[in-house]
Amino acid sequence: MRTKALYTGSFDPLTNGHFNIIERAAKLYDELTIGIIVNPSKRSMFSLEERVDMIRETVRGLDNVKVDCFSGLLADYVNENGFNVVVRGLRAAMDFEYEIQMAHMNARLFNETVETVFLMTDPKYSFISSSMMKEVHSLGGSIEGLVPDEILKRMNRSAGNK
């Protein structure tokens, strides 16, 4: 059976921690979809279209990875699109508490063939989050090496930097 995996998030912006999970999951599964969650009540740094474009640019060398968007219940998207694996990234123990609750709830809602798999990010990225990257960047701090180069270029452009 072909494995069709989904890795979800708002990815505003995509960090090197996210990309580390993407690269590793792409090696484990036949097909990996990066599912950008649409949350209209959340104010984003980048539009949905910008995030799709940036992530596609970042993963262009990974042949089995594609990018999609969805809104609503994760389980509905998973079940309707025939995924059999949902990948979740973990940075530290505090992520596990939240993620295990989500995984247990989703297990009730997913089709029987769907498994949630947790991947730990590389320890060198374990302290970073999208919100931290936005904050540090907005205050003039360097986030070089913590987000993919294409993402950093876009962040600099949106902030009026060169």
DSSP file (Angstrom, degrees, kcal/mol; ACC not computed):
  #  RESIDUE AA STRUCTURE BP1 BP2  ACC     N-H-->O    O-->H-N    N-H-->O    O-->H-N    TCO  KAPPA ALPHA  PHI   PSI    X-CA   Y-CA   Z-CA
    1    1 A M              0   0    0      0, 0.0     2,-0.2     0, 0.0     0, 0.0   0.000 360.0 360.0 360.0 134.8    0.0    0.0    0.0
    2    2 A R        -     0   0    0     27,-0.1     2,-0.6     1,-0.1    27,-0.0  -0.541 360.0-130.1 -73.3 139.1    1.2    3.5   -0.9
    3    3 A T        -     0   0    0     -2,-0.2    28,-1.9    25,-0.1     2,-0.6  -0.830  19.9-169.6 -96.6 126.5    1.6    5.8    2.1
    4    4 A K  E     -a   31   0A   0     -2,-0.6    80,-2.3    26,-0.2    81,-1.4  -0.938  14.9-171.7-116.6 106.5    0.0    9.2    1.6
    5    5 A A  E     -ab  32  85A   0     26,-3.2    28,-2.5    -2,-0.6     2,-0.4  -0.679  13.1-155.5-107.0 154.8    1.0   11.5    4.5
    6    6 A L  E     -ab  33  86A   0     79,-1.8    81,-3.1    -2,-0.3     2,-0.5  -0.994   5.2-171.3-129.2 132.0   -0.1   14.9    5.5
    7    7 A Y  E     -ab  34  87A   0     26,-2.8    28,-2.4    -2,-0.4     2,-0.3  -0.986  20.9-168.6-122.1 118.6    1.9   17.5    7.5
    8    8 A T  E     +a   35   0A   0     79,-0.7     2,-0.3    -2,-0.5    28,-0.2  -0.709  22.3 119.5-114.1 158.4   -0.2   20.5    8.6
    9    9 A G  E     -a   36   0A   0     26,-1.7    28,-2.3    -2,-0.3     5,-0.0  -0.923  64.3-100.6 171.8 174.6    0.3   23.9   10.1
   10   10 A S        -     0   0    0     -2,-0.3     4,-0.1    26,-0.2    -1,-0.1   0.762  43.8-161.8 -84.4 -27.2   -0.3   27.6    9.4
   11   11 A F    >   +     0   0    0      2,-0.2     3,-0.7     1,-0.2    44,-0.1   0.898  15.5 176.5  48.8  52.8    3.4   27.9    8.4
   12   12 A D  T 3  S-     0   0    0      1,-0.7    33,-0.2    33,-0.0    -1,-0.2  -0.692  86.4  -0.4-123.6  77.5    3.4   31.7    8.9
   13   13 A P  T 3  S-     0   0    0      0, 0.0    -1,-0.7     0, 0.0     2,-0.2   0.591  93.6-127.4 -97.9 169.3    6.3   31.6    8.2
   14   14 A L    <   -     0   0    0     -3,-0.7     2,-0.2    -4,-0.1   137,-0.1  -0.531  32.7-156.0 -64.4 133.9    7.7   28.1    7.5
   15   15 A T     >  -     0   0    0     -2,-0.2     4,-2.4   132,-0.2   132,-0.3  -0.610  31.0-106.2-108.5 171.8   10.8   27.6    9.7
   16   16 A N  H  > S+     0   0    0    130,-2.9     4,-2.2     2,-0.2   131,-0.2   0.772 122.0  60.4 -68.6 -24.1   13.8   25.4    9.4
   17   17 A G  H  > S+     0   0    0    129,-0.5     4,-1.6     2,-0.2    -1,-0.2   0.926 107.3  44.4 -64.3 -44.9   12.2   23.2   12.1
   18   18 A H  H  > S+     0   0    0      1,-0.2     4,-2.5     2,-0.2    -2,-0.2   0.937 113.3  50.9 -60.9 -46.8    9.2   22.7    9.9
   19   19 A F  H  X S+     0   0    0     -4,-2.4     4,-2.8     1,-0.2     5,-0.2   0.860 105.0  56.7 -63.6 -35.1   11.5   22.0    6.9
   20   20 A N  H  X S+     0   0    0     -4,-2.2     4,-1.9     2,-0.2    -1,-0.2   0.917 109.6  45.6 -59.8 -44.1   13.5   19.5    8.9
   21   21 A I  H  X S+     0   0    0     -4,-1.6     4,-2.8     2,-0.2     5,-0.2   0.909 112.2  52.3 -64.9 -42.6   10.3   17.5    9.5
   22   22 A I  H  X S+     0   0    0     -4,-2.5     4,-2.5     1,-0.2    -2,-0.2   0.940 109.6  47.9 -59.8 -49.7    9.2   17.9    5.8
   23   23 A E  H  X S+     0   0    0     -4,-2.8     4,-0.9     1,-0.2    -1,-0.2   0.913 115.7  44.2 -59.4 -43.7   12.5   16.5    4.5
   24   24 A R  H  X S+     0   0    0     -4,-1.9     4,-0.9    -5,-0.2     3,-0.4   0.904 113.9  48.8 -70.6 -41.4   12.5   13.6    6.9
   25   25 A A  H  X S+     0   0    0     -4,-2.8     4,-1.9     1,-0.2     3,-0.4   0.863 104.8  60.1 -66.0 -35.0    8.8   12.7    6.3
   26   26 A A  H  < S+     0   0    0     -4,-2.5    -1,-0.2     1,-0.2    -2,-0.2   0.810 105.0  50.0 -62.8 -28.8    9.4   12.9    2.6
   27   27 A K  H  < S+     0   0    0     -4,-0.9    -1,-0.2    -3,-0.4    -2,-0.2   0.759 112.6  47.2 -77.6 -25.4   11.9   10.1    2.9
   28   28 A L  H  < S+     0   0    0     -4,-0.9     2,-0.3    -3,-0.4    -2,-0.2   0.772 110.3  49.9 -87.3 -28.3    9.5    8.0    5.0
   29   29 A Y  S  < S-     0   0    0     -4,-1.9     3,-0.1     1,-0.1   -25,-0.1  -0.834  71.8-130.8-122.1 152.0    6.4    8.2    2.9
   30   30 A D  S    S+     0   0    0    -27,-0.3     2,-0.4    -2,-0.3   -26,-0.2   0.884  98.5  16.1 -63.4 -39.5    5.5    7.7   -0.8
   31   31 A E  E     -a    4   0A   0    -28,-1.9   -26,-3.2     2,-0.0     2,-0.4  -1.000  66.9-168.9-139.4 135.1    3.6   11.0   -0.9
   32   32 A L  E     -ac   5  65A   0     32,-2.8    34,-2.2    -2,-0.4     2,-0.5  -0.991   3.8-164.3-127.9 126.4    3.7   14.0    1.5
   33   33 A T  E     -ac   6  66A   0    -28,-2.5   -26,-2.8    -2,-0.4     2,-0.8  -0.932  13.6-145.7-108.2 130.0    1.2   16.9    1.3
   34   34 A I  E     -ac   7  67A   0     32,-3.2    34,-2.7    -2,-0.5     2,-0.8  -0.862  21.4-159.1 -90.3 111.2    2.0   20.1    3.2
   35   35 A G  E     -ac   8  68A   0    -28,-2.4   -26,-1.7    -2,-0.8     2,-0.6  -0.830   3.6-154.2-100.5 108.6   -1.5   21.2    4.3
   36   36 A I  E     -ac   9  69A   0     32,-3.0    34,-2.2    -2,-0.8     2,-0.4  -0.715  16.8-135.7 -83.5 120.5   -1.7   24.9    5.1
   37   37 A I  E     - c   0  70A   0    -28,-2.3     2,-0.7    -2,-0.6    34,-0.2  -0.620  10.6-141.8 -79.8 128.4   -4.5   25.4    7.6
   38   38 A V        +     0   0    0     32,-3.1    34,-0.4    -2,-0.4   -28,-0.0  -0.819  23.6 174.9 -92.4 118.3   -6.7   28.4    6.7
   39   39 A N    >   -     0   0    0     -2,-0.7     3,-1.9     3,-0.1    32,-0.0  -0.858  11.4-172.0-125.6  95.2   -7.8   30.2    9.8
   40   40 A P  T 3  S+     0   0    0      0, 0.0    -1,-0.1     0, 0.0    31,-0.0   0.715  84.3  58.6 -62.7 -20.3   -9.7   33.4    8.9
   41   41 A S  T 3  S+     0   0    0      2,-0.1     2,-0.5     0, 0.0    -2,-0.0   0.572  91.8  84.1 -85.0  -7.4   -9.8   34.6   12.5
   42   42 A K  S <  S-     0   0    0     -3,-1.9     2,-0.6     1,-0.0    -3,-0.1  -0.825  78.0-133.1-100.0 130.5   -6.0   34.6   12.7
   43   43 A R        -     0   0    0     -2,-0.5     2,-0.3     2,-0.0    -2,-0.1  -0.719  29.8-159.8 -82.6 120.5   -4.0   37.6   11.5
   44   44 A S        -     0   0    0     -2,-0.6     3,-0.1     1,-0.1     4,-0.0  -0.706  26.7-140.6-104.8 152.0   -1.2   36.3    9.3
   45   45 A M  S    S+     0   0    0     -2,-0.3     2,-0.4   -33,-0.2    -1,-0.1   0.887  95.0  35.8 -69.7 -41.4    2.1   37.9    8.2
   46   46 A F  S    S-     0   0    0     -3,-0.1    -1,-0.1     1,-0.0   109,-0.0  -0.883  89.1-114.6-116.8 145.6    1.7   36.4    4.8
   47   47 A S     >  -     0   0    0     -2,-0.4     4,-2.4     1,-0.1     5,-0.2  -0.248  35.2-106.0 -67.1 164.6   -1.4   35.8    2.7
   48   48 A L  H  > S+     0   0    0      1,-0.2     4,-2.6     2,-0.2     5,-0.2   0.913 122.6  52.0 -58.3 -44.0   -2.4   32.2    2.0
   49   49 A E  H  > S+     0   0    0      1,-0.2     4,-2.4     2,-0.2    -1,-0.2   0.892 109.1  50.0 -62.1 -40.4   -1.2   32.6   -1.6
   50   50 A E  H  > S+     0   0    0      2,-0.2     4,-2.9     1,-0.2    -1,-0.2   0.911 110.7  49.2 -64.7 -42.3    2.2   33.9   -0.4
   51   51 A R  H  X S+     0   0    0     -4,-2.4     4,-2.6     2,-0.2     5,-0.3   0.914 111.2  49.4 -64.8 -42.3    2.6   31.0    2.0
   52   52 A V  H  X S+     0   0    0     -4,-2.6     4,-2.6     2,-0.2     5,-0.2   0.950 113.9  46.4 -59.2 -48.5    1.7   28.4   -0.7
   53   53 A D  H  X S+     0   0    0     -4,-2.4     4,-2.2     1,-0.2    -2,-0.2   0.921 113.8  47.2 -61.0 -46.8    4.2   30.1   -3.1
   54   54 A M  H  X S+     0   0    0     -4,-2.9     4,-2.2     2,-0.2    -1,-0.2   0.904 114.0  46.8 -64.2 -42.1    7.0   30.2   -0.5
   55   55 A I  H  X S+     0   0    0     -4,-2.6     4,-2.3     2,-0.2    -1,-0.2   0.910 110.6  52.1 -69.5 -40.9    6.6   26.7    0.6
   56   56 A R  H  < S+     0   0    0     -4,-2.6     4,-0.4    -5,-0.3    -1,-0.2   0.916 111.3  48.4 -58.9 -41.7    6.4   25.4   -3.0
   57   57 A E  H >< S+     0   0    0     -4,-2.2     3,-0.8    -5,-0.2    -2,-0.2   0.908 111.9  49.4 -63.5 -41.5    9.7   27.2   -3.7
   58   58 A T  H 3< S+     0   0    0     -4,-2.2     3,-0.3     1,-0.2    -2,-0.2   0.854 117.6  38.4 -67.8 -36.0   11.2   25.7   -0.5
   59   59 A V  T >< S+     0   0    0     -4,-2.3     3,-2.6     1,-0.2    -1,-0.2   0.287  78.9 115.9 -98.8  10.4   10.2   22.1   -1.3
   60   60 A R  T <  S+     0   0    0     -3,-0.8    -1,-0.2    -4,-0.4    -2,-0.1   0.745  74.2  54.4 -56.2 -26.0   10.8   22.3   -5.0
   61   61 A G  T 3  S+     0   0    0     -3,-0.3     2,-0.9    -4,-0.2    -1,-0.3   0.493  88.6  85.2 -86.0  -2.7   13.6   19.7   -4.8
   62   62 A L    X   -     0   0    0     -3,-2.6     3,-1.7     1,-0.2    -1,-0.1  -0.836  63.0-167.1-102.7  99.7   11.5   17.1   -3.0
   63   63 A D  T 3  S+     0   0    0     -2,-0.9    -1,-0.2     1,-0.3    -3,-0.0   0.730  82.2  50.4 -63.0 -26.8    9.6   15.3   -5.8
   64   64 A N  T 3  S+     0   0    0    -35,-0.1   -32,-2.8   -33,-0.1     2,-0.4   0.228  93.3  93.5 -98.5  15.8    7.1   13.5   -3.7
   65   65 A V  E <   +c   32   0A   0     -3,-1.7     2,-0.3    -6,-0.2   -32,-0.2  -0.910  46.7 172.9-113.3 134.2    6.0   16.7   -1.8
   66   66 A K  E     -c   33   0A   0    -34,-2.2   -32,-3.2    -2,-0.4     2,-0.4  -0.895  23.5-129.5-131.8 166.0    3.1   18.9   -2.7
   67   67 A V  E     +c   34   0A   0     -2,-0.3     2,-0.3   -34,-0.2   -32,-0.2  -0.943  30.1 161.2-120.5 136.3    1.4   21.9   -1.1
   68   68 A D  E     -c   35   0A   0    -34,-2.7   -32,-3.0    -2,-0.4     2,-0.3  -0.894  24.4-136.2-143.3 171.4   -2.4   22.3   -0.5
   69   69 A C  E     +c   36   0A   0     -2,-0.3     2,-0.3   -34,-0.2   -32,-0.2  -0.938  22.4 169.1-130.3 152.8   -4.7   24.4    1.7
   70   70 A F  E     -c   37   0A   0    -34,-2.2   -32,-3.1    -2,-0.3     2,-0.3  -0.988  15.9-157.2-156.7 161.1   -7.7   23.6    3.7
   71   71 A S        +     0   0    0     -2,-0.3     2,-0.2   -34,-0.2   -32,-0.1  -0.899  56.4  35.9-132.5 165.5  -10.1   24.9    6.3
   72   72 A G  S    S+     0   0    0    -34,-0.4     2,-0.3    -2,-0.3    -2,-0.1  -0.564 102.8   1.1  92.8-158.2  -12.4   23.2    8.8
   73   73 A L     >  -     0   0    0     -2,-0.2     4,-1.8     1,-0.1     3,-0.3  -0.496  55.4-143.1 -75.1 128.0  -11.9   20.0   10.6
   74   74 A L  H  > S+     0   0    0     -2,-0.3     4,-2.8     1,-0.2     5,-0.2   0.905 101.1  56.5 -54.2 -44.9   -8.5   18.2   10.0
   75   75 A A  H  > S+     0   0    0      1,-0.2     4,-2.8     2,-0.2     5,-0.3   0.871 104.6  52.0 -59.6 -38.1  -10.2   14.8   10.2
   76   76 A D  H  > S+     0   0    0     -3,-0.3     4,-2.7     2,-0.2    -1,-0.2   0.938 111.7  46.0 -63.4 -45.4  -12.6   15.8    7.4
   77   77 A Y  H  X S+     0   0    0     -4,-1.8     4,-1.4     2,-0.2    -2,-0.2   0.915 114.8  48.1 -62.6 -43.4   -9.8   16.8    5.2
   78   78 A V  H  <>S+     0   0    0     -4,-2.8     5,-1.8     2,-0.2     4,-0.4   0.948 115.8  42.6 -62.2 -50.5   -7.8   13.7    6.0
   79   79 A N  H ><5S+     0   0    0     -4,-2.8     3,-0.8     1,-0.2    -2,-0.2   0.893 114.1  50.2 -66.1 -41.5  -10.7   11.3    5.4
   80   80 A E  H 3<5S+     0   0    0     -4,-2.7    -1,-0.2    -5,-0.3    -2,-0.2   0.754 114.5  44.7 -69.8 -23.9  -11.9   13.0    2.3
   81   81 A N  T 3<5S-     0   0    0     -4,-1.4    -1,-0.2    -3,-0.3    -2,-0.2   0.318 108.8-117.6-107.2   7.9   -8.5   13.0    0.7
   82   82 A G  T < 5 +     0   0    0     -3,-0.8    -3,-0.2    -4,-0.4     2,-0.2   0.767  50.7 164.5  68.6  28.8   -7.5    9.4    1.5
   83   83 A F      < -     0   0    0     -5,-1.8    -1,-0.2    -6,-0.2   -78,-0.2  -0.517  21.0-173.3 -73.0 145.8   -4.5   10.2    3.8
   84   84 A N        +     0   0    0    -80,-2.3    31,-1.9     1,-0.2     2,-0.4   0.422  69.5  45.1-117.5  -1.9   -3.3    7.2    5.9
   85   85 A V  E     -bd   5 115A   0    -81,-1.4   -79,-1.8    29,-0.2     2,-0.5  -0.996  58.3-164.1-140.3 135.4   -0.7    9.1    7.9
   86   86 A V  E     -bd   6 116A   0     29,-2.7    31,-2.9    -2,-0.4     2,-0.4  -0.985  18.2-151.0-115.6 120.9   -0.8   12.5    9.7
   87   87 A V  E     -bd   7 117A   0    -81,-3.1   -79,-0.7    -2,-0.5     2,-0.4  -0.768  12.8-173.3 -94.2 132.0    2.7   13.7   10.6
   88   88 A R  E     - d   0 118A   0     29,-2.8    31,-2.6    -2,-0.4     2,-0.3  -0.990  15.2-139.0-125.3 135.7    3.1   16.0   13.6
   89   89 A G  E     - d   0 119A   0     -2,-0.4     2,-0.4    29,-0.2    31,-0.2  -0.726  13.8-160.9 -94.2 141.7    6.3   17.7   14.6
   90   90 A L  E     + d   0 120A   0     29,-2.5    31,-2.6    -2,-0.3     3,-0.1  -0.972  17.8 174.4-122.5 137.0    7.4   17.9   18.2
   91   91 A R        -     0   0    0     -2,-0.4     2,-0.3     1,-0.4    -1,-0.1   0.781  69.0 -13.6-102.1 -43.3   10.0   20.3   19.6
   92   92 A A  S >> S-     0   0    0     35,-0.0     4,-1.2     1,-0.0     3,-1.1  -0.883  79.3 -80.9-152.6 176.3    9.9   19.6   23.3
   93   93 A A  H 3> S+     0   0    0     -2,-0.3     4,-1.4     1,-0.3     3,-0.2   0.835 121.3  63.3 -57.8 -34.4    7.8   17.9   26.0
   94   94 A M  H 3> S+     0   0    0      1,-0.2     4,-1.0     2,-0.2    -1,-0.3   0.844 100.5  52.6 -63.5 -31.4    5.4   20.8   26.2
   95   95 A D  H <> S+     0   0    0     -3,-1.1     4,-2.8     1,-0.2    -1,-0.2   0.872 101.8  61.6 -66.6 -36.4    4.4   20.1   22.6
   96   96 A F  H  X S+     0   0    0     -4,-1.2     4,-2.9     1,-0.2     5,-0.3   0.889  97.2  56.2 -60.6 -42.0    3.7   16.5   23.4
   97   97 A E  H  X S+     0   0    0     -4,-1.4     4,-1.3     1,-0.2    -1,-0.2   0.934 114.8  38.0 -55.4 -49.7    0.9   17.3   25.9
   98   98 A Y  H  X S+     0   0    0     -4,-1.0     4,-2.1     1,-0.2    -2,-0.2   0.930 117.4  50.5 -67.2 -46.6   -1.1   19.3   23.4
   99   99 A E  H  X S+     0   0    0     -4,-2.8     4,-2.8     1,-0.2    -2,-0.2   0.846 106.3  53.9 -65.9 -35.7   -0.3   17.0   20.5
  100  100 A I  H  X S+     0   0    0     -4,-2.9     4,-2.2    -5,-0.2    -1,-0.2   0.886 108.5  50.1 -68.5 -36.9   -1.3   13.8   22.3
  101  101 A Q  H  X S+     0   0    0     -4,-1.3     4,-2.2    -5,-0.3    -2,-0.2   0.932 113.0  46.7 -62.9 -45.1   -4.7   15.3   23.2
  102  102 A M  H  X S+     0   0    0     -4,-2.1     4,-3.1     1,-0.2     5,-0.2   0.921 111.4  51.4 -61.6 -44.4   -5.2   16.2   19.5
  103  103 A A  H  X S+     0   0    0     -4,-2.8     4,-2.2     1,-0.2    -1,-0.2   0.892 110.0  49.2 -62.2 -40.2   -4.1   12.8   18.3
  104  104 A H  H  X S+     0   0    0     -4,-2.2     4,-0.9     2,-0.2    -1,-0.2   0.906 113.5  45.9 -67.3 -40.5   -6.5   11.0   20.6
  105  105 A M  H >X S+     0   0    0     -4,-2.2     3,-0.8     1,-0.2     4,-0.8   0.942 113.8  48.8 -65.4 -45.9   -9.4   13.2   19.5
  106  106 A N  H >X S+     0   0    0     -4,-3.1     4,-3.2     1,-0.2     3,-0.8   0.850 101.0  64.7 -63.2 -33.6   -8.5   12.8   15.9
  107  107 A A  H 3< S+     0   0    0     -4,-2.2    -1,-0.2     1,-0.3    -2,-0.2   0.839 101.9  50.8 -58.3 -31.6   -8.2    9.0   16.3
  108  108 A R  H << S+     0   0    0     -4,-0.9    -1,-0.3    -3,-0.8    -2,-0.2   0.775 118.4  37.8 -73.0 -25.9  -11.9    9.0   17.1
  109  109 A L  H << S+     0   0    0     -3,-0.8    -2,-0.2    -4,-0.8    -1,-0.2   0.722  98.3  87.7-101.0 -25.8  -12.6   11.1   13.9
  110  110 A F  S  < S-     0   0    0     -4,-3.2   -34,-0.1    -5,-0.1   -35,-0.1  -0.309  88.4 -95.7 -70.9 156.5  -10.2    9.6   11.4
  111  111 A N    >   -     0   0    0    -36,-0.2     3,-1.8     1,-0.1    -1,-0.1  -0.321  46.1-101.2 -60.1 158.0  -11.0    6.6    9.2
  112  112 A E  T 3  S+     0   0    0      1,-0.3    -1,-0.1    -3,-0.1    -2,-0.1   0.739 119.0  58.9 -58.3 -25.4   -9.6    3.4   10.8
  113  113 A T  T 3  S+     0   0    0    -30,-0.1     2,-0.4     2,-0.0    -1,-0.3   0.435  82.9 102.3 -88.2   2.0   -6.6    3.3    8.5
  114  114 A V    <   -     0   0    0     -3,-1.8     2,-0.4    -7,-0.1   -29,-0.2  -0.732  48.9-172.3 -94.4 131.5   -5.2    6.7    9.5
  115  115 A E  E     -d   85   0A   0    -31,-1.9   -29,-2.7    -2,-0.4     2,-0.5  -0.936  18.7-137.7-118.7 143.5   -2.2    6.8   12.0
  116  116 A T  E     -d   86   0A   0     -2,-0.4     2,-0.4   -31,-0.2   -29,-0.2  -0.886  22.6-166.8 -96.6 130.1   -0.7    9.9   13.6
  117  117 A V  E     -d   87   0A   0    -31,-2.9   -29,-2.8    -2,-0.5     2,-0.5  -0.971   8.0-148.6-121.3 131.6    3.1    9.8   13.6
  118  118 A F  E     -d   88   0A   0     -2,-0.4     2,-0.4   -31,-0.2   -29,-0.2  -0.855  11.8-171.7-101.7 131.5    5.2   12.1   15.7
  119  119 A L  E     -d   89   0A   0    -31,-2.6   -29,-2.5    -2,-0.5     2,-0.4  -0.986  19.1-134.7-120.2 131.1    8.6   13.3   14.5
  120  120 A M  E     -d   90   0A   0     -2,-0.4   -29,-0.2   -31,-0.2     2,-0.1  -0.667  24.7-124.1 -79.6 135.0   11.0   15.2   16.8
  121  121 A T        -     0   0    0    -31,-2.6     5,-0.1    -2,-0.4  -104,-0.1  -0.374  42.4 -79.4 -71.8 159.7   12.6   18.2   15.1
  122  122 A D    >   -     0   0    0   -105,-0.2     3,-2.7     1,-0.1     4,-0.4  -0.369  44.2-120.5 -55.9 135.0   16.4   18.4   15.0
  123  123 A P  G >  S+     0   0    0      0, 0.0     3,-1.3     0, 0.0     4,-0.3   0.789 110.3  67.2 -53.5 -29.2   17.5   19.7   18.4
  124  124 A K  G 3  S+     0   0    0      1,-0.3     3,-0.1     2,-0.1  -107,-0.1   0.683 109.2  37.8 -68.1 -13.2   19.2   22.7   16.8
  125  125 A Y  G X  S+     0   0    0     -3,-2.7     3,-1.6     1,-0.1    -1,-0.3   0.321  85.1 105.2-111.6   5.7   15.7   23.9   15.8
  126  126 A S  T <  S+     0   0    0     -3,-1.3    -2,-0.1    -4,-0.4    -1,-0.1   0.673  78.9  50.8 -66.5 -17.0   13.8   22.8   19.0
  127  127 A F  T 3  S+     0   0    0     -4,-0.3    -1,-0.3    -3,-0.1     2,-0.3   0.522  91.9  94.1 -97.2  -5.7   13.5   26.3   20.4
  128  128 A I    <   +     0   0    0     -3,-1.6     2,-0.3     4,-0.1  -113,-0.1  -0.617  42.7 171.8 -97.2 149.9   12.1   28.1   17.3
  129  129 A S     >  -     0   0    0     -2,-0.3     4,-2.3     1,-0.1     5,-0.2  -0.948  44.5-110.4-141.6 160.8    8.5   28.8   16.4
  130  130 A S  H  > S+     0   0    0     -2,-0.3     4,-2.3     1,-0.2     5,-0.2   0.912 119.0  51.6 -58.9 -43.2    6.9   30.8   13.6
  131  131 A S  H  > S+     0   0    0      1,-0.2     4,-2.2     2,-0.2    -1,-0.2   0.891 109.7  49.5 -64.6 -37.6    5.7   33.4   16.1
  132  132 A M  H  > S+     0   0    0      2,-0.2     4,-2.8     1,-0.2     5,-0.3   0.901 109.6  51.7 -66.1 -39.7    9.1   33.8   17.6
  133  133 A M  H  X S+     0   0    0     -4,-2.3     4,-2.2     1,-0.2     5,-0.2   0.910 110.9  48.0 -64.1 -41.3   10.6   34.2   14.1
  134  134 A K  H  X S+     0   0    0     -4,-2.3     4,-2.5     2,-0.2    -1,-0.2   0.924 114.2  46.5 -63.5 -44.3    8.1   37.0   13.3
  135  135 A E  H  X S+     0   0    0     -4,-2.2     4,-1.4     2,-0.2     6,-0.2   0.949 114.2  45.2 -66.0 -49.6    8.8   38.8   16.6
  136  136 A V  H  <>S+     0   0    0     -4,-2.8     5,-2.7     1,-0.2     3,-0.3   0.916 115.8  48.1 -61.3 -43.0   12.6   38.6   16.4
  137  137 A H  H ><5S+     0   0    0     -4,-2.2     3,-1.7    -5,-0.3    -1,-0.2   0.911 108.5  53.3 -64.0 -42.9   12.6   39.7   12.8
  138  138 A S  H 3<5S+     0   0    0     -4,-2.5    -1,-0.2     1,-0.3    -2,-0.2   0.773 108.3  51.6 -65.3 -24.5   10.2   42.6   13.4
  139  139 A L  T 3<5S-     0   0    0     -4,-1.4    -1,-0.3    -3,-0.3    -2,-0.2   0.302 124.7-101.8 -95.3   8.8   12.5   43.9   16.2
  140  140 A G  T < 5S+     0   0    0     -3,-1.7    -3,-0.2     1,-0.3     2,-0.1   0.544  73.9 141.8  88.3   7.5   15.5   43.8   13.9
  141  141 A G      < -     0   0    0     -5,-2.7     2,-0.4    -6,-0.2    -1,-0.3  -0.467  56.1-104.3 -80.9 155.4   17.1   40.6   15.2
  142  142 A S        +     0   0    0     -2,-0.1    -1,-0.1     1,-0.1    -5,-0.1  -0.649  36.3 170.8 -81.9 129.2   18.8   38.1   12.9
  143  143 A I    >>  +     0   0    0     -2,-0.4     3,-2.3    -6,-0.0     4,-0.8   0.101  29.0 143.4-118.4  17.6   16.9   34.9   12.1
  144  144 A E  B 34 S+e  147   0B   0      1,-0.3    -2,-0.0     2,-0.2     5,-0.0  -0.360  71.4  20.6 -58.5 134.0   19.3   33.8    9.4
  145  145 A G  T 34 S+     0   0    0      2,-0.6    -1,-0.3    -2,-0.0     4,-0.0   0.343 111.1  78.8  85.9  -5.7   19.7   30.0    9.5
  146  146 A L  T <4 S+     0   0    0     -3,-2.3  -130,-2.9     1,-0.2  -129,-0.5   0.600  97.9  33.7-107.7 -17.3   16.4   29.6   11.4
  147  147 A V  B  < S-e  144   0B   0     -4,-0.8    -2,-0.6  -132,-0.3    -1,-0.2  -0.958 101.7 -87.8-129.8 152.1   14.1   30.0    8.4
  148  148 A P     >  -     0   0    0      0, 0.0     4,-2.3     0, 0.0     3,-0.5  -0.249  41.6-113.0 -57.2 149.1   14.7   28.9    4.8
  149  149 A D  H  > S+     0   0    0      1,-0.3     4,-2.4     2,-0.2     5,-0.2   0.863 116.1  53.4 -53.7 -42.9   16.6   31.5    2.7
  150  150 A E  H  > S+     0   0    0      1,-0.2     4,-1.9     2,-0.2    -1,-0.3   0.887 109.5  49.1 -61.7 -38.9   13.6   32.1    0.4
  151  151 A I  H  > S+     0   0    0     -3,-0.5     4,-2.6     2,-0.2    -2,-0.2   0.919 109.8  51.2 -66.5 -43.8   11.4   32.8    3.4
  152  152 A L  H  X S+     0   0    0     -4,-2.3     4,-2.7     1,-0.2    -2,-0.2   0.903 108.1  52.7 -61.6 -41.3   13.9   35.2    4.9
  153  153 A K  H  X S+     0   0    0     -4,-2.4     4,-2.3     1,-0.2    -1,-0.2   0.924 111.4  46.5 -59.2 -44.2   14.1   37.1    1.6
  154  154 A R  H  X S+     0   0    0     -4,-1.9     4,-2.7     2,-0.2    -2,-0.2   0.893 111.4  51.3 -66.4 -39.6   10.3   37.4    1.6
  155  155 A M  H  X S+     0   0    0     -4,-2.6     4,-1.5     2,-0.2     6,-0.2   0.916 110.8  48.9 -63.5 -41.6   10.2   38.5    5.2
  156  156 A N  H  <>S+     0   0    0     -4,-2.7     5,-3.1     1,-0.2     4,-0.4   0.905 112.0  49.0 -63.7 -41.5   12.9   41.2    4.5
  157  157 A R  H ><5S+     0   0    0     -4,-2.3     3,-1.2     1,-0.2    -2,-0.2   0.920 110.5  49.9 -63.6 -43.6   10.9   42.4    1.5
  158  158 A S  H 3<5S+     0   0    0     -4,-2.7    -1,-0.2     1,-0.3    -2,-0.2   0.794 112.1  48.4 -68.3 -25.6    7.6   42.6    3.5
  159  159 A A  T 3<5S-     0   0    0     -4,-1.5    -1,-0.3    -5,-0.2    -2,-0.2   0.477 119.1-111.0 -90.1  -2.7    9.4   44.5    6.2
  160  160 A G  T < 5S+     0   0    0     -3,-1.2    -3,-0.2    -4,-0.4     2,-0.2   0.617  76.1 130.2  83.4  12.5   11.0   46.9    3.7
  161  161 A N      <       0   0    0     -5,-3.1    -1,-0.3    -6,-0.2    -2,-0.1  -0.504 360.0 360.0 -91.5 166.1   14.5   45.6    4.3
  162  162 A K              0   0    0     -2,-0.2    -5,-0.1    -3,-0.1    -1,-0.1   0.411 360.0 360.0-105.7 360.0   16.9   44.5    1.5
